[in-house]
Amino acid sequence: MRFLGIIAGSLLLASCVASTAETLDVNEALEYCGNQIDRTLRQLGRDSMDYTMMPRNIASTDSVWHCRKTTCDEWCAGFWPGVLWYEYEVTGDENIRSEAEKFTSSLEYLSKTPAFDHDLGFLMFCSYGNGYRLTQNPKFKEVILATADTLATLYNPNVGTILSWPRNVEMLGGHNTIMDNMINLEMLFWAAKNGGDHRLYDIAVKHAETTMAHHFRPDYSCYHVAVYDPETGAFLKGMTHQGYADDSMWARGQAWAIYGYTMVYRETRDPKFLDFACKVTDVYLNRLPEDYVPYWDFDDPSIPNAPRDASAAGVVASALLELQGYCQGELRDTYKNAAVKMLTSLSSDSYRSGDKRASFLDHSVGHMPAGSEIDASIIYADYYYLEALLRLKKLNQANDVLATL
Ligand code: GLY
C-alpha cells in the first residue's frame, strides 16, 4: 500500500524508460576496465611504484594520469584502491590484490589522525571497506572502526548532522553539511554493525533525517550545501559550492542524494527512506537528456552546449541497480532499465577513454565554478562505473539462476 504513491509518481518515468534492449555486454565492459587498469599500473610503475600517489584525473588534452599524494585533504585517494579491489573481485587475480593492499595501506594514517573533514568515508570505505569485504583481514576492520570514530567527532548534536568542512565554518556562516556527506554515513552504519558503538548508527540516521528535512527543495532536488546555526541547529540557508547556482540541480549532488538515501534504506529498512530515495531519483530521471548522461548541472543555461558529467551517471547507475531491488513491478523495471541505459551510454565510444587514455571514462566535471577538472577523466567516475558494472553482472547472474528454477 505504502508504495502506491511512489508507483503513481513514477508512471511518467515508466513511459520514458520503455524497456531497454540490453545491448550492453557487461563482460566485455569489465574486460575493458581490466585492460585500462593494467595500462594504469604500467604507467604508475614506470619509474618504480609510489604507493602514496593516487591517480586522480586526466585532462581531455592529456593522456597520462595526474596523481595526487594521499594527504588528508585529497578526498579522492580511496577510489583507486577501491577500483583495484573491485577488479580483484572480478578476476581473483592475486597480483591485483597485492597492488590493492599496498595502495590501501598508504591511507592507514588517516585512522590515527584527527578528522580533517567528512570525506573519511569516501577515503576509507572505498579502500579499506572493500578490502575487508573481500578478505576479512582483521587489520582492515580495526582501521575502519577507528576511522568511523574519528568521523563521528564531526557530529554536532545541536544540528543533527556531521560538519562537512570544518575549515569553512566562518566563510559559509555556520555549521555546513554538503550532500556528498550522505555517502560517508555508510562507514558509520558498517562500524555500528561490526563491533563499533551503536551511537554511530544513531548519528547516521539522524544525519539522514536532518538532511531530508532541510537540504531539499519542494521538487526534491537538493542544494549542494546546507548551513545551520551550530548552537540552535536552525537551518540558515541552502547554497551551492560546485553547482551552477544556489537553486540549480547540480548533477553529482543529486547523484549523491540518490545513492545516499538508497544506502540508508538498505541499512535501516525504514520505508520513509525508500520513499525519499525514489522521489530524489525521479526528479533526476525526468530531466535527463536522451543518452541518460546528465549535463554537469541540470540548470546550466548553456545546455545543450554544457559539458556532461559521466561521474554522476556512474554513481546513479550503481545506486539504481540497488534501488530497483527494493521496488516492485513496473517501478523496478524502470529503475533497472534506466541504469542499463546509463551504463550502455557510458560504455559506448562517446564516453570511453579507449586508446586515448588509461582511464575508463572521459567527460566528467569536478569543480566547474573553480574551473577545475572540466570534461576530464576523474577517478571516482571510474570507481562508480566499475561498481555499477559489477552490480549488474551479479543481478544478471541472480536472474539467470531464478530463470532456471
Ligand atoms: N565534493 C565531492 C564531489 O565533487 O562530488
Boltz pocket constraint, residues with backbone or C-beta under 6 A from the ligand:
constraints:
  - pocket:
      binder: B
      contacts: [[A, 180], [A, 242], [A, 252], [A, 366]]
      max_distance: 6.0
